[in-house]
Amino acid sequence: MARTWYDPRVPAPEDSVLRPLLERRAAETPDQIFARFADGTTWTYRQTRDVARRAALGFQRLGVQHGDTVLSWLPNGPDALRVWFGLNYLGAVYVPVNLAYRGRILEHVVENADARLLVTHSQLVPRLASVGRARLSDVIKLGDDAVGEIEGLRVHDATALAPDVDELPRLGQDIQPWDR
């Protein structure tokens, strides 16, 4: 009898999709530590859920929808996790970009991602000046530098990912384990 090397069953969304998993963990163990960062700060499950919800709402207000690709060009840490989880909370596709990329390889990644939004650290922004940007129309700049102009792109600051309101981002459709 031939043995399969994979399990063809697909896990249920509540067991494999970030949004219901995070909601459940935040309800069951709200004060348990979920993440510990290099600077010693921590996020509980409740804090992580709240950060993901606010980021998702911010992305949604910028037009990001289920299935959209969004580039994330950030160093590891709280901002990268906030972007990753915020996008997953909407069912959008998180596309991380290597921090070392510049020139043609950066242009290639931007073009292949077919994204209209990039979230990046302000120190990386100058590298965008010398590359083709395909569909890229918006940039969220995070980091130390004040938000400035980038020719041909709408620039948003960190407040775009932290709206003051506390509403739950709406979904047009349920997120499935097989969604890209």
Buried (B, 14 or more C-beta within 10 A) or exposed (E): EEEEEEEEEEEEBEEBBBBBBBBBBBEEEBEEEBBEEEEEEEBBBBBBBBBBBBBBBBBBBBEBEBBBBBBBBBEEBBBBBBBBBBBBBBBBBBBBBEBEBBEEEBBBBBBEBBBBBBBBBBBBBEBBEEBEBBEBBBBBBBBEEEBEEBEEBEBBBBEBBBBEEEEEBEBEEEBEEEBE
